[in-house]
Amino acid sequence: MILHSVFFYLKEGAPAETAGLMKTEILDTLSAITSVREILAGPPQGIDRDVVDNDYAMSLHAKFDDLEGLQAYQSDTVHVAFVEKFKPHFERIRVFDTRTG
């Protein structure tokens, strides 16, 4: 199993509703990609600790059976459209792909 975690940092001046729209699209559209086993999305919890990064606006966490499933997701037209729609608002993204079992 692979856990694909993406942390989206938005540009200053991005429309206030951007993070909420991203969450809706993650849960409603990216979840429909057949290789996705589970998908979660949300903003930082806001825990005040030195080691916690609360600067991102939205995160995505998707589970895949294997590398082929992750690669199919990344090239799926639904995923590509999501990236193209929101990319103008990204300051940066951080991606962590973790083998979980």
Secondary structure, DSSP 8 states (H G I E B T S, - for coil): -EEEEEEEEE-TT--TTHHHHHHHHHHHTGGGSTT-SEEEEE-------TT-----SEEEEEEESSHHHHHHHHHSHHHHHHHHHHGGGEEEEEEEEEE--
